[in-house]
Amino acid sequence: SEVIMPQATEIKECSFKNCFNLKKVELVNAINVYDEAFRKCFSLSELKIPSAKIIGELAFEKCISLEVVDLPEAVYIRKAAFSNCFRLKSVNIPNVLDLKEYSFNVCTLLEMLN
């Protein structure tokens, strides 16, 4: 399944938490992704949130199918936002100002953090 919401500017806490079959998320205008918004979306493999400025605590924690994260506008990455994303290999966050503890904890395949 997929979530494509071109007009959404924020995703509230726990909005898609435990959506085990969610594979694709496209939120082109979302600025805020709040705490646990996509936590434990085990099948999530495609993520497009190019306008996101804030990624909340545990927002993508245990998204174990996620391999690439591209957040060119992200400024704040909160605690454990991508922790336990075991397949995560590449992260692009060139404008980040505040990267909290455990943001990429147990991302054992992470090769590139830009």
N, C-alpha and C positions, 0 to 999 in steps of 0.2 A: 504494500500500500504506500501511498505518498501524500504529503501535505504540500500544497502549493497555494500560498496566500500572498498575492502581490501587493495588497493594500495594508496588510497588518504592519503596525509600527512597533508592537511589543508582544511578547509571548509571556503570559503570566506563569507564576509558580506552579509546577507540577502539571502543566497543561497536557502534556503528552507522555507523562511518566508511565513506564511499564507498557508502552505500546510495542509489544514484542515483535510484531510483523511490519512495523514502519520501516521502509527502506530508503525513502528519499524525502528530503525537506528542502523547500525552496521558498525563502522569505526575502524577497529583494529589497523591501523597504523597512524591515525590522531593525530597530535601533537598540532595543533592550530585550535580552533573553534572560528571564529571571530564574531564580534558584530552582533546580531540579526539573526544569521545563521538559527536557528530553531524557531524563535519567532512566537507565536500564532499557533503552530502546535497542535491544540486542541486534537487530537486523539492519539498523541504520548504517548505510554505506555511502550515501551521497548527501552532502550538506552544502547548501548555497545560501549564505547570509551575508552578502557583500557590504551592507550598510551598518552592520552591528557594531555598536560602540561599547556595550557592556555585556559581558557573559557572566551570569550569576553562579553562585556556589553550586557545585555538583550538577550543573546544567546538562552536561553530556556524560556524566559519570557512568561507567560500565556500558558504553556504546561500543561493544566489542567488535563490531564489523567495520567501524570507521577507520579508514586508512589515511585520508588526506583532509586537512583542515586549512581553508584559506579565508582569513578574516582580515582583509586589507585595511579596514577602518577601525578595528577593535582597539580600544584604549585601555580598558579595564578587564582583566581576566581574574575572576574571584576564586576563592579557595576551592581546590579539588575539581575545578570545572571540567577537566578532561581526564581525571584519574581513572585508572583501570580500563583504559581504552587499549587493550592488548595489541591490536593490529595497527595502531596509529604509527605511521612512518614519517609523515611530513606535515609540518605546521608553518604557515606563513602568517605572521602577526607583526608586520614591519612598524606599525605605529603605536605599539603597546607601551604604556607609561607605567602601569601597575600590574605586575604579575604576582599573584598571591601564592602562598605556600601550597604545595601538593597539587598545583595546577595540572601537571602531567605525571603525577605519581603512578608508578607501575605501568608506564607506557614503554615496555621493554624493547620494542622494535623501533622506537623513535630514532631516526637518523638525521633529520634536518629540522632545525628550529630557527626560523628567520624572523 
